Amino acid sequence: MTIWQKRVFNIVKNIPRGQVLTYGEVAQKLGNKNLARAVGNALNKNRDKAVPCHRVVRSDGRVGGFNRGSAEKIELLKSEGVKIINGKIR
């Protein structure tokens, strides 16, 4: 695991259940809002269930990718009370 991944994972571990951040918001918390794609790449490599990467979504409201598939990401978010309509956070 790289230092970058550790930094990303530490931010994501602090997203409360039932809430989400965008990839850009995570990048902003790391000091550079332009690194949203790098945040996504780091999360795609996550295999630790203690890192709730399903709580990170796209800035346009769509749920985005997930290393176990978007359908599972949607189910996890719904189970936490996040409202999703037509693949978008509401």
C-alpha positions, 0 to 999 in steps of 0.5 A, a space after each residue: 500500500 502506498 502512502 497516497 492510498 493510506 492517506 485516501 483510506 484514512 479520509 474515507 474511514 471517517 465518512 459516517 454511515 449513511 453519508 457520502 463524499 465525492 471523489 473531489 471532496 476527498 481530494 480536497 481534504 487531501 489538499 488538491 481538488 484536482 486529484 479526484 481521479 487519483 482518489 478513485 484509482 486508490 479506492 479501486 485497489 482497496 480490499 479492506 472492508 474497514 475502508 467504506 469506499 462505497 461512500 465515495 460518489 461522483 460529483 454529478 450524483 451518480 454512484 460511480 464505480 466500485 471494485 465489487 460492482 456498482 450494483 453492490 455499491 448501490 445496495 450498500 448505500 441503500 442499506 445505510 439509508 442513502 436515497 438513490 433514484 435511477 443510480 443517483 444520490 438524492 
